[in-house]
Amino acid sequence: MPEVLEIEQIETEETQTVKPKWDSWVIEIPKEIIEAQGLADDSIVVLTVKDEKVKAEILPPLSEKLKSISEKILKKRRKVYEELKRIGD
């Protein structure tokens, strides 16, 4: 069963407007749903907000070939990845 994040709510007089950095987010699909729907293990769902609607797309896991390629690129370009992460790409 997926974990539930509990958020403490506090009252405040201040109103804050937040501009999102992304229009999509990724969620792991629980094993029970993967099995019940016959999806590939480690599939994920991508949720995207557009025109006041949320679109969902199920993505299968990367193939072994793509995993290998991405690991090689990450290893070779680790410093670039860390810098992009630091500046909030």
N, C-alpha and C positions, 0 to 999 in steps of 0.2 A: 504494500500500500504506500502511495507517495506520502512524504512528510508534509505537514502543514506548517507554514511559517506564521507565527503569531506576532502581530505588530501592536505595540502599546500605543494607544491613542491618547493624545494630550490636547487639552484645550488651549487655544492661543488667540490673541486678538489680531495677530499678523497674518496677512494673506500673501502667499508666495506663488508666483507664476513660474512654472518650470517648462522649459522647452525640451522635448525629448531629443536625444541624440540619434535614435534609431526609430524605424517604423516597424521593425520585426523583432521577434524573440523566439528562442528555441526551447522546446520542452522535451525531456526524455519521456518516452511512452512506457508506462508500467508493463512489466512482463506479462501480467494477467491479460491485458488488452492485446498485446502482441500475439499471445497464444490464441486468444479467442477470435481474433480477426485474421489469423494466419499471416501475419507480417514477418518480415525478416528480423532476426534478433538484432537488437541495438538500433532499430529504426527510431527516428526522431520526428517531431512535428514542428513545423515552422509556422508561426502565426504572424500575419502582416496586416497592419491597419491601413486602409485606403478608402477614401470616400465614405467615411463614417461607418465602415464595415470591417469585420475581421475575416481575413481569408486564411484557411488552414491548408497546409500541404504536408503530406507524409513523405519523408525522405529515407530511403534505405541506407544502411551503413556503406562506407566507402569500400570499394574492392581492395583486395590485398595489394594489387599493383598501385592503385592511387595512394593507399596508406604509405607504401614504401617510398613513392615519389615525394609525397608531402613531408615525410620524416627527413629525407635527404635535403630538401630545400630548407626546412626549419633548422636543421643542423648547420648547414652552410651559411644561412643568413640570420643566425640567432641574435646577433647584435642589432640588426635592423628591426627584427620582431620586438625585442626588448625596448628599443627606442620608441617605436610606434605605440606600444603598450603604455610607456611612460607618459607620452604626450597626449594620450587619449584618442588615438586614431579611431 
